[in-house]
């Protein structure tokens, strides 16, 4: 799946604006301006389109993790992140799982929101090392369906938490 497509779908799912996306990229140490971000959001056939490099998408995903989960703890040993040679769908899926603090059951629910059924056993195969016997590469179609389901899942989660807060406010 093209990095630009992942960025578009993530932006839609998380309802991010340009300002927050630029902040995440800058927090990850990649100084870009709004024109570069706009070029990444254009379609391939549009004039001014720019292909998003793997390092930039990785930085955005890392910035998204920091935004959603908070910065790394001060006393934890933090080494500089390794340079990404190739960002594959399995790594994108892993970073999304971390950013949204999704458990296996949540990920299955995300897929169900997109109209696809997947077991937790099938999901665990995506998070194994490549040389492990049960490793399975995450195909473009799976990632595309996951990102579509993520948008619906987050919307349902937001609606559910809003309803819970409203009920708590009405309680005596």
PyMOL commands that set and color helices and strands:
alter all, ss='L'
color gray80, all
select helices_A, chain A and resi 3-14+18-27+34-41+54-69+89-99+104-113+120-127+140-170
alter helices_A, ss='H'
color red, helices_A
deselect
rebuild
show_as cartoon
